[in-house]
Amino acid sequence: MRTRVKAGWLIGHDGRSHEIIRDGELVYEDSEIIFVGRHFEGSVDVSIDAGGKLVGPGFIDSHVHAGHRAVHRLMSDCGRPEFLGQPFYELIPSLGKSSTGDPRRAVGRELDLQAQYTVVELLLSGITTFVEFGASAGMQAALADHVEKLGMRAYLGPGFESGKLGCDQDGRRAFEPHDDEGMSQLQEALQFIERHDGKAEGRIKGILVPREVDTCSVSLLKRANELAIERKLVLATHAAYNPWEVYETIARHGCTPIELLERIGMLRPGVILGHCNYCASEGRMHYPGGRDLEILAQSGACVSHCPVNLMRRGRMLDHWGKYRGLGIPIALGSDTYPRDMVALMRAASYMGKMASGDLFVAPAGEVYEAATTAGADVLGRRDLGRLAPGAKADFIVMGLSGTRHLRLTPVRDPIRALVECGMGDDVETVVIDGHVRMRERVIPGIDLPALQRDIQRDAEAVWEQVKDWDPLGRSAEARQPYSFPMR
């Protein structure tokens, strides 16, 4: 079936960059776009009026951690200073225990609920493709089920590492290495990929995720890289993401995490590096002669920048203009919450300006590219993240003149209006693979109020059990006191 969408503002792609088309038309047949321009001369079966609205490519989230993030919500404005602001360390339990609410260890109904929450939240904010960054095999399978039901695209694969990170009896960070266990987990990841790659009419793709440079042995990283090249799989890991990791890698291997990945051949196109905000050339690292950014620039690997999570922990990327100026690809990721790509674009733009002291850094167009084409390119998907003939019919319709607000009015440049004043809730309709997956903010088969109630109940149960696994025996209230006294 051939469908035409008449847009007030249409974000096309000319093969080199996005372009803005006023009063444009998008035409797609089945799952493929066949026309993007001012006026389509041919016949169509269906015509959709999106006059006064913005029609653009679906967003691509390059860094998703599945789950409702209930424990993460205990980390705002607080934490243990000795963890140096690293959010993941605030989640680690005493060795031998498991933290409730950790999606990597969720089972049964809780697992399915967290997977559904993840996919629905992404879809609601116009994210049509996402990369999951290393959840358990059970969570990956649950995600695959909901991806198939709700019609999204996803890159899935269980994470693996060479040991267990936790806290010792005194509450201090500890790591128990188990290299054989890492190799076994890698094999499980490969088996998952063999079972799921190509499912959901090709919308599910496999990905290899050695979780962090500092929790993986060199032999595990090397083997994962070899297999990714051999099987043409995207590879993702966290690298240069916190001071502990940087200094421990230097102590163990005599080089930075980025230098280590270069040494083993793991820096190349098709590799996603989570964060990279603690590179050696960054002044806080005090690493003389650091070449990390130069190495990244020559490699073709893509940095998955998660600005909201960094800002929440008093961190930053130093800075967007420096990375982009060297030619380092940057894609955007949500990492924790909220999974709102519009909020991520605004945070990336403002953080870039503040970190550089330069108002010209991280303009709206660049952060929009980071939310669309950059994520598609590292996945090797020139048919995603852009609206052009031959691309997949993955697009979103956003209201620019809503009846409930004046945030976006008046509109001169729709991309700047979106980045500066928009919200994920401005996404009204989502089309993926030529099928409408959300219309007027309604997702077929999803009872949103019921899902919210279920998630709230689950989260409150998680908060009640925090003291059972917290390394210092703290309750949720002790970890994070309420902003004002509770009555």
C-alpha positions in Angstrom: 0.0 0.0 0.0 1.2 3.5 -0.9 0.8 6.2 1.8 1.4 10.0 1.5 2.0 12.1 4.6 1.6 15.9 4.1 3.8 17.7 6.7 3.9 21.3 7.8 7.6 20.7 8.3 9.4 17.7 6.9 13.0 16.7 7.8 14.4 15.0 4.6 17.9 13.8 3.9 19.9 14.7 0.7 22.5 11.9 1.1 24.9 14.2 3.1 22.8 15.8 5.8 19.2 16.5 6.9 17.3 19.2 5.2 14.2 21.1 6.2 11.3 21.1 3.7 8.4 23.4 4.4 5.0 22.0 3.5 6.6 18.8 2.2 5.4 15.3 1.4 6.6 11.9 2.5 5.5 8.9 0.5 6.1 5.3 1.5 5.1 2.0 0.1 4.8 -0.9 2.5 8.0 -0.6 4.6 10.1 1.6 2.3 10.2 5.4 1.6 9.8 6.2 -2.1 9.6 10.0 -2.1 10.6 12.9 0.1 10.0 16.4 -1.3 7.5 19.2 -2.0 4.9 17.4 -4.1 4.5 13.8 -5.2 3.0 13.4 -8.7 2.0 9.8 -8.5 -1.1 8.1 -7.0 -1.5 7.0 -3.4 -3.9 4.7 -1.6 -3.9 6.7 1.7 -3.2 10.4 2.4 -2.5 11.6 6.0 -2.7 15.3 6.9 0.1 16.4 9.3 -0.2 20.0 8.4 1.4 22.3 11.0 3.3 19.4 12.4 6.9 18.2 12.2 7.6 14.8 10.4 11.1 13.5 11.0 13.0 10.3 11.3 12.5 8.1 14.3 15.1 8.6 17.0 17.8 6.1 17.8 18.8 5.5 21.4 22.4 4.1 21.4 22.6 3.3 25.1 19.6 1.7 26.9 19.7 -0.1 30.2 16.4 -2.0 30.5 14.1 -1.7 33.5 12.1 0.8 35.5 15.3 2.1 37.2 13.6 2.2 40.6 17.0 1.9 42.4 18.5 4.6 40.2 15.8 7.0 41.5 17.5 6.7 44.9 20.6 8.3 43.6 19.5 11.9 42.8 21.4 14.4 44.9 23.1 11.7 47.0 25.6 8.9 47.0 28.8 7.6 48.6 31.7 10.0 47.9 34.3 7.2 47.7 32.5 5.9 44.5 33.6 9.2 42.8 30.1 9.8 41.4 29.9 6.6 39.4 26.2 5.7 39.5 26.6 2.0 38.8 28.7 1.5 42.0 25.7 2.8 44.0 23.8 -0.3 42.8 26.3 -3.0 43.7 25.3 -5.2 46.7 27.4 -6.9 49.2 29.2 -9.9 47.6 27.0 -12.9 47.7 23.8 -10.9 47.6 21.7 -9.5 44.8 20.1 -6.1 44.7 16.4 -6.1 44.2 15.2 -4.1 41.3 18.4 -4.8 39.3 17.1 -5.7 35.8 20.0 -8.1 35.3 18.7 -10.3 38.0 14.9 -9.9 37.6 12.9 -13.0 37.0 9.3 -14.0 36.2 6.6 -11.3 36.3 9.0 -8.6 37.5 11.2 -9.2 34.5 8.4 -9.1 32.0 7.0 -5.9 33.6 10.4 -4.1 33.4 10.9 -5.2 29.8 7.4 -3.9 28.8 8.0 -0.6 30.7 11.3 -0.1 28.8 9.8 -0.6 25.3 6.7 1.4 26.0 8.7 4.3 27.4 11.0 4.4 24.4 8.1 4.2 21.9 6.2 7.0 23.7 9.2 9.4 23.1 9.6 8.6 19.4 12.5 6.2 19.7 12.1 3.7 16.9 15.4 1.8 17.3 17.4 1.1 20.5 20.6 -0.6 21.6 20.4 -2.5 24.9 23.7 -2.3 26.8 24.2 -5.7 28.4 21.2 -6.9 30.4 20.8 -10.5 31.3 19.7 -13.2 28.9 16.3 -13.4 30.6 15.8 -9.6 30.2 16.9 -9.7 26.6 14.4 -12.4 25.8 11.6 -10.5 27.5 12.6 -7.4 25.6 12.6 -9.4 22.3 9.0 -10.4 23.1 7.8 -6.8 23.6 9.8 -5.5 20.7 8.0 -8.0 18.5 4.6 -7.2 20.0 4.9 -3.4 19.8 6.8 -3.3 16.4 10.0 -1.6 17.5 13.6 -2.2 16.3 16.2 -3.3 18.8 19.8 -4.5 19.0 19.9 -7.2 21.7 22.4 -9.4 23.3 23.2 -10.5 26.9 26.1 -8.7 28.5 29.2 -10.7 29.8 32.2 -9.9 32.0 35.0 -11.7 33.8 33.8 -11.6 37.3 31.5 -10.0 39.8 31.6 -6.5 41.1 30.3 -6.0 44.7 31.2 -4.7 48.1 33.2 -6.5 50.8 32.1 -6.8 54.4 33.2 -3.3 55.2 31.2 -1.9 52.3 34.2 -1.2 50.1 34.2 -1.8 46.4 35.5 -5.3 45.5 35.8 -7.4 42.4 36.0 -11.1 42.2 37.6 -12.2 38.9 36.4 -15.3 37.1 37.7 -15.3 33.5 36.3 -18.8 32.7 32.8 -17.5 33.7 33.2 -14.6 31.3 34.0 -17.0 28.4 30.9 -19.0 29.3 28.7 -15.9 29.4 30.1 -15.0 25.9 29.0 -18.3 24.6 25.5 -17.8 26.1 25.4 -14.4 24.4 26.2 -16.0 21.0 23.5 -18.6 21.5 21.0 -15.9 22.3 22.0 -14.1 19.1 21.7 -17.2 17.0 18.1 -17.7 18.3 16.9 -14.1 18.0 18.8 -12.4 15.3 16.4 -11.6 12.4 13.3 -12.1 14.4 10.3 -9.7 14.3 10.6 -9.5 10.5 14.2 -8.5 10.8 13.7 -5.8 13.4 15.7 -7.6 16.0 19.5 -7.7 15.5 22.2 -9.3 17.7 24.9 -7.3 19.4 27.9 -8.4 21.5 28.3 -6.4 24.8 31.4 -7.0 27.0 29.9 -4.8 29.8 32.9 -2.7 31.0 36.6 -2.5 30.1 37.5 -2.8 33.8 35.3 -5.9 34.5 36.5 -7.8 31.4 39.8 -9.6 31.0 41.9 -8.8 28.0 41.4 -12.3 26.7 37.6 -11.9 26.9 37.7 -8.5 25.1 39.9 -9.9 22.4 37.7 -12.9 21.8 34.5 -10.8 21.7 36.1 -8.5 19.2 37.2 -11.4 17.0 33.7 -12.9 17.0 32.1 -9.5 16.3 34.3 -9.1 13.2 33.8 -12.7 12.1 30.0 -12.6 12.5 29.6 -8.9 11.4 28.1 -8.0 14.7 28.0 -4.6 16.3 30.1 -4.4 19.5 29.4 -2.2 22.5 31.0 -1.6 25.9 31.5 1.1 28.6 34.9 2.7 28.3 36.6 5.7 30.0 33.4 6.2 32.0 34.7 6.8 35.5 37.9 7.5 37.4 38.0 4.1 39.1 38.0 2.4 35.8 40.7 4.6 34.2 43.1 4.4 37.1 42.6 0.7 37.6 43.2 0.0 33.9 46.4 2.1 34.1 47.5 0.1 37.2 46.8 -3.3 35.6 47.9 -2.7 32.0 50.0 0.4 32.0 47.7 2.2 29.7 44.3 3.9 29.6 41.1 2.1 28.7 41.1 3.7 25.2 44.8 2.8 24.7 44.0 -0.8 25.8 41.1 -1.1 23.3 43.3 0.2 20.5 46.1 -2.3 21.5 43.7 -5.2 21.0 42.1 -3.9 17.8 38.7 -3.1 19.4 38.6 0.5 18.2 37.0 0.5 14.8 33.8 1.3 12.9 30.9 -0.7 14.3 31.9 -0.3 17.9 29.9 1.8 20.4 31.7 3.2 23.4 29.6 4.2 26.4 30.4 7.6 27.7 34.1 8.2 27.1 33.9 11.3 29.3 37.1 10.4 31.2 39.6 10.4 28.4 43.3 10.9 29.2 43.5 14.4 27.6 40.7 15.5 30.0 42.4 17.7 32.7 40.9 15.8 35.7 42.7 12.6 34.7 46.2 14.1 35.2 47.6 11.8 32.6 50.6 13.4 30.9 50.7 13.2 27.1 47.3 11.6 26.9 46.3 10.6 23.3 42.8 9.2 23.9 40.9 11.6 21.8 43.5 11.4 18.9 43.1 7.6 19.1 39.3 7.8 19.0 39.4 10.2 16.1 41.5 7.8 14.0 39.5 4.7 14.9 36.0 5.3 13.6 34.4 4.0 16.8 31.3 5.9 18.0 30.9 7.5 21.5 27.5 7.0 23.0 27.0 10.2 24.9 24.4 10.1 27.8 24.2 13.8 28.9 21.3 13.6 31.4 22.9 10.8 33.4 26.3 12.6 33.4 24.8 15.9 34.5 22.8 14.2 37.3 26.1 13.0 38.8 28.0 16.3 38.4 29.9 15.0 35.3 30.3 16.2 31.8 31.8 15.5 28.4 34.7 17.9 27.9 33.6 18.8 25.4 31.3 18.3 22.5 33.0 20.7 20.2 36.4 19.2 20.9 35.2 15.7 20.1 33.3 16.7 17.0 36.1 18.9 15.8 38.4 15.9 15.8 35.8 13.9 13.8 34.8 11.6 16.6 31.2 10.3 15.9 28.8 11.0 18.8 25.4 9.3 19.2 23.0 10.0 22.0 21.8 7.5 24.6 19.4 7.7 27.6 21.3 5.2 29.8 19.0 5.6 32.8 15.9 7.8 32.9 14.0 9.5 31.5 14.2 7.8 28.0 13.3 11.1 26.3 15.4 11.9 23.3 14.2 15.5 23.1 15.5 16.1 26.7 18.8 14.4 25.8 19.3 16.7 22.8 18.7 19.8 24.9 21.0 18.5 27.6 23.7 17.7 25.1 23.5 21.1 23.5 23.5 23.0 26.8 26.2 20.9 28.4 28.4 21.4 25.3 28.0 25.1 25.5 28.7 25.2 29.2 31.7 22.9 29.1 33.4 24.8 26.3 32.3 28.3 27.2 31.3 28.7 23.6 27.8 29.4 22.5 28.4 28.1 19.0 29.2 24.5 20.3 26.6 21.7 20.1 24.1 23.5 17.9 20.6 22.1 17.4 21.4 20.5 14.1 24.4 18.5 15.5 22.5 17.1 18.5 19.6 16.2 16.2 22.1 14.3 14.0 23.4 12.6 17.1 19.8 11.4 17.8 19.3 10.1 14.3 22.0 9.5 11.7 24.9 9.0 14.1 23.2 6.1 15.8 22.2 4.6 12.5 25.6 4.9 11.0 27.5 3.0 13.8 24.9 0.2 13.4 25.8 0.1 9.7 22.2 1.1 8.9 22.1 3.8 6.2 18.4 3.0 5.9 17.6 4.3 9.4 17.7 7.7 11.1 16.9 9.6 7.9 14.0 10.2 5.5 15.1 9.5 1.9 14.0 7.2 -0.9 15.2 3.7 -0.1 15.2 4.2 3.7 12.9 2.3 6.0 9.6 4.0 6.7 10.5 4.7 10.3 9.3 8.2 11.2 7.5 10.3 13.8 5.0 13.1 13.8 5.4 15.8 16.4 3.0 18.6 17.3 4.4 22.1 17.1 1.3 24.0 18.1 -0.4 21.9 20.8 -3.6 23.0 22.3 -2.3 22.5 25.9 0.8 24.7 25.7 2.7 27.5 24.0 6.2 26.1 24.5 6.9 25.7 20.8 5.2 28.8 19.5 6.3 30.7 17.4 8.3 28.4 15.1 10.9 29.7 12.7 13.3 26.7 12.7 11.5 23.5 13.8 14.7 21.8 14.8 15.8 24.6 17.1 12.2 24.9 18.5 12.3 21.1 19.2 15.7 21.1 20.9 15.1 24.2 22.9 11.5 23.9 23.9 10.2 20.4 23.0 9.5 17.3 25.1 9.2 13.6 24.3 5.4 14.0 25.0 5.2 16.1 21.8 5.5 12.9 19.8 2.0 12.1 18.6 2.4 9.3 16.1 5.1 6.7 15.5 5.5 4.7 12.3 8.0 1.8 12.1 8.5 -0.4 9.1 5.5 1.3 7.5 3.2 0.3 10.3 1.6 2.8 12.8 2.9 1.7 16.2 1.4 4.7 18.1 -1.3 7.1 17.0 -2.3 10.2 18.9 -0.2 8.8 21.8 -2.1 5.6 22.0 -0.2 2.3 21.7 -2.5 -0.6 20.7 -2.7 -3.2 23.4 -1.1 -1.0 26.1 -3.2 0.2 29.1 -0.9 3.0 30.2 -2.6 3.8 33.6 -2.5 0.1 34.5 1.2 -0.1 33.6 1.9 2.9 35.7 0.1 1.4 38.7 2.0 -1.9 38.3 5.4 -0.2 38.0 4.7 2.0 41.1 3.8 -1.1 43.2 6.9 -2.9 41.9 9.2 0.0 42.7 7.8 0.5 46.2 8.5 -3.2 46.9 12.1 -2.6 45.6 12.6 0.4 47.9 11.3 -1.5 50.9 13.9 -4.2 50.4 16.9 -2.0 49.8 18.2 -2.5 53.3 18.5 -6.3 52.7 21.3 -5.9 50.2 22.7 -2.4 50.7 26.4 -2.9 51.7 26.0 -0.5 54.6 22.5 -1.9 55.6 20.8 1.4 54.7 17.1 1.8 54.0 15.8 3.7 51.0 15.2 6.7 53.3 18.8 6.5 54.7 20.2 6.3 51.2 18.1 9.2 49.9 16.1 11.3 52.4 13.0 13.0 51.1 13.4 16.5 49.7 11.2 17.8 52.6 10.0 16.1 55.8 7.4 13.4 55.1 4.1 13.8 56.9 
